[in-house]
Amino acid sequence: MFKMSDFINPEDPTSPSSSQPDAYRPCADPSITHQWDITTPKERQWSDFYKAVDTMRIGLLVTTRPYIGPVARSMVVVKRNGPDLFFIGNAHSQKFQDLAASPDCCVTFQDSTSQDWVCVSGVARTANNKDPRLRDLYSPGMKAWFGDLGDGIHTGSIEDPRRALIEVRARYIVYWKTRVAGLGFVKEISQAAMSGKVASIGNCRQFLEEEIEQERARAG
């Protein structure tokens, strides 16, 4: 019978911990372990994560649809509170039905110039237009995404009952931070391909649930 300790490698950030029974089993392949950043202080890693999300802002919200599977759509982050992300959507859209059936979701971002990417996995909470946070997040430009149905109720304004909130509370975060860009990127890839070494163009960083809870408490 295997024990969790049989799979724990303290030098491998992909290794499961006793507090993360669902974490994936570590991989001994150096092309995988080589990618992980185990030297940058966590404070700096959080700062870089926030900068990436705040800069990219538009990501793919991925939900799970019954009998279909994962479904993604482009969404704009209207607010970030520590590691958690907020979106505004139309309550009549299918994504709210998806989240009612399964609140587990993820949000992905990618910068096509730098090749940086982010994936935030978590649980979504939704709220209707009576939630006061929606008023705080309202901007007149949002009306363009709802339109005025001409019935005096569904006007696209701040009072429109279709406006609903999605809060994605992070449980796992992983992101890629590129160190080499432009011609340096091409050179590194070419040299690695010819030498048989693993290209070193950046690193993966991750935050597990316990770390996220601590950061959420710190961010308030």
N, C-alpha and C positions, 0 to 999 in steps of 0.2 A: 504494500500500500504506500503510495507516494504521500509525502507531507509537503506543505507549502514551502518549508525551508529548503527542500531539495531543489527548488527552482529559483531561489533568491541569490542574486549576485549583487553585492553592495556597490560594485564599481560600474554596474550597467543600469542606466536610468530606465531601460525598458523592462527591467526585472520587476516582478510583482512584489509587493510588500505585504506584511501581515494585515495591514489595514485596507488593502486593495485585493480582495480575493478574486475579483473578476478581471484583473489585469492580465494581459497576454503573457505567454511564456517567453523568456528571454531567448534571443537568437545569437548563436556563437559566430555567425558569419561576420568577419571584420568589415565587409562592405556596408553592413548595417550598423554595427556598433560604432564605426568610425564617424558616423553622421551626428551622433548625439553630443550636445554641449554639456559637459559636466564641470566646467571651470568658471564660467561667467556667474557672478553673484546673482542670487535670485532677485534682488531688488532691481538690478539692471535688466534682467530678463522680463520682469513685469513691466518696466518702463518701455522696453522695446515692443512688447506685445501691445500695450495701450497705444503707442505711437502708430503702429501698423494698422490697427483697427480704426483709429480716429482719422487716419489719412485715407485709407481705402473706402471706408464707409458703406459702399455698395457690395453686398455679398449675396450668396445663394442660401436661402432658408430651405432646408431639406426636411420634409415630413414623411411619414409613412402612411400610405393610403391602403385601406383594406382591399385585399384581393388584387392589388396592383404592385405595391412595394414602394420604394423611395421615390419621391416627387420633389423636384427643386424649382424654385422661382426666385427671380432677382428682387431683393428688398433693400431699402435704405435704412441704416441704423439712425433712428431719430434721437437716441440717447444711449450713453453707456454709463453705467454706475458700477465702478470697479470692474469685476470680470463679467458682469451681466449686461445683456443687450436688450434694447427696446425697439419695437417696430409698431407702426400703425397700419392697419389694413381694413379692408371692407368685410364686415361681419358676414356678408352673404357669400363670400368667396369660399372655395372648397378647402383651403388650407385650415380654416377654423373647424371644419368637420373632421379633417385629418387629425388635428391636435386634440379634439374631443375624444376621438377613438384611441389615440396613442400620443401622449404628450412628449415622448422622447423625440428629440430632433437634433439637428446640428446646423451650424452656420459656417459657410466657407467663404474665404476672401482670397483673391490673388492679384498681385501686381505684375502685369505682363512685361513691364520694363525691367524691374529688378529680379523677377522670378520669386519674390517673397510670397509666402502663402500662410494662411491661418485657418484652423478648424476648431470651432468651439462646439463641443457636444454637451447637451444638457437636457433640461426638462422645461417645457413651455407652460406658462400660466397666461391665461387670457382674461380680459376684462372688457365690459361693455362701456358705452359712452357716458355712463353715470360715474365712472371712475374719475376723480378729480385730476389725476395725472394726465389725462388726455387733454384737458384744458391747458395745462402747463406746456404741453408739447405741440399745441396747435400753431399752425402758420397758415396765412391766407392761401399760399401756393398749393396747399394740399387739396383745395377744392377742385383742381384740375384732374385729380385722380378719381374723384367721386361723381362729379357732374351734378347738375340740378335736374331732378326728375319732374319738376313742375307741379308737384303736389303740395308744396308749402312745408313739407316735412323733410323729405330727402333732398336737401338743397346743397349738400356738399360743405355746409358751414360747420361751425363749431358745435351746433346743436344736432347735427345729422346723426340719427341713431345707428347708422351703418358703421360709423367710426368705432373701431375696436382696437384694443391694445394687446400686443404680444410681448411678454417678458420671457426671455430665454435665460434661465438660471444655469450657469455653467457647472458641469460636473467633471469635465476633462477638457484640457486645452493642449493643443499641439500646434507649433508653428515653425516655419523655416525662415532663417535669417541668412540672407546671402552676404558673403564677404567679398566676393570677386564679381565684378560686373564688366560689361562691354567687351573690349578686346582681351582683357585679362581672363574673362569667362571662357572665351573661345580657345585661348592658349592653354588654359588648365585642362579643358576637356580633351584637346588634341594630344597633349603630353601624356595624360592618363591613358588614353586609348592606345598609344604607341608603347608605353612602358609597362602596361599591365597593372599599374597602381590604381587605387581608387581616387577619383577626382575629389579635390578639396576646395569646394566653392562656397561652402556655407555649413550651417549646422541646424539640426532639429532641437527644439526645446519643448519641454512639456511641463504641465502642472497637473498633479493628481488632485483628487477631491479634497483631501485634507488641507493641502496647500491653498486651494481655492477658497475653502471656508475661512481660513485664516486671513487671506487677502480681502475677502468680502467684509469681514469684521473690521479690518484695518481701514478700508475705504469708507466704511460707514454707509 
